[in-house]
Amino acid sequence: MASVSFVGFQENVEIPEGFQRLEISETLHSSKSKDELFSLLSDPHKLTLWMGSVEKFDSRPGGKLRFTNGKQATCTSFQLGKSVSFISDEFGNFTAEVVKTNDGNSIQISFAILTDEGEFKSKEIIELIEKLKENL
């Protein structure tokens, strides 16, 4: 039997009965520099502050973001100082970009996941975003 590997969302995905596509996006404004903001998305010590205890992060596409609890995510794209994206069973497709705004800098963050636990996953993701906000 072939091994199935989920690599992301496609435009015309048929959603199984009982599941929903949950998408949460937000723009987080900060007075921190772009480099400081990007470190919150790419430095294992800074990721630990809001995403969970990170053991290691290999930023190459296909590289792993490994958590100390054994869970992991796969890096799907990485542009130094600008953007990062991961895919994981825990939080689905995660993308974040650091952008310059009129009043400082911001992080545009997005989570998208196919789940049968919409309310539970929504709460988990919102908690992650709130923890990130605390570090801005």
C-alpha positions, 0 to 999 in steps of 0.5 A, spaced: 500 500 500 502 506 498 504 511 503 499 518 503 502 524 504 498 531 505 502 537 502 497 542 503 490 545 500 488 545 493 483 549 490 477 544 489 478 539 495 472 535 497 471 536 504 469 529 507 462 529 511 463 532 518 469 536 517 470 543 515 476 548 513 478 552 518 481 559 516 484 564 521 488 570 519 490 576 523 495 582 522 499 583 528 502 590 529 508 592 532 513 597 534 519 592 533 524 592 527 522 587 522 528 583 524 525 582 531 519 580 528 522 575 524 526 572 529 519 570 533 517 566 526 524 563 525 528 562 531 527 556 536 528 560 542 523 565 540 518 560 537 518 557 544 515 563 547 508 562 543 508 556 539 510 551 544 517 548 546 521 548 540 527 543 540 530 544 533 528 548 526 531 547 519 529 552 515 530 549 508 523 547 505 522 540 507 526 541 513 523 540 520 520 544 526 521 539 532 518 540 538 520 537 545 514 533 545 515 529 539 511 533 534 513 536 528 511 541 522 515 541 515 517 547 513 514 549 506 517 555 504 522 560 508 524 567 505 530 570 510 527 576 514 520 576 510 516 570 510 515 563 513 510 557 512 509 550 515 505 544 515 503 540 521 497 535 523 497 540 529 495 547 526 495 545 519 498 550 514 501 556 517 504 562 513 507 568 516 510 574 513 513 580 516 511 587 512 513 594 513 506 599 515 505 606 515 505 606 523 511 601 524 511 593 522 507 587 522 506 580 522 500 577 517 499 570 520 494 565 517 492 558 519 488 553 515 486 546 517 481 541 515 478 539 521 472 535 525 474 539 531 472 546 529 471 549 535 477 546 539 482 547 533 479 554 533 481 555 540 488 552 540 489 557 534 487 563 537 491 561 544 497 561 539 496 568 536 494 571 543 501 568 545 505 571 539 501 578 541 504 578 548 511 578 545 510 583 540 
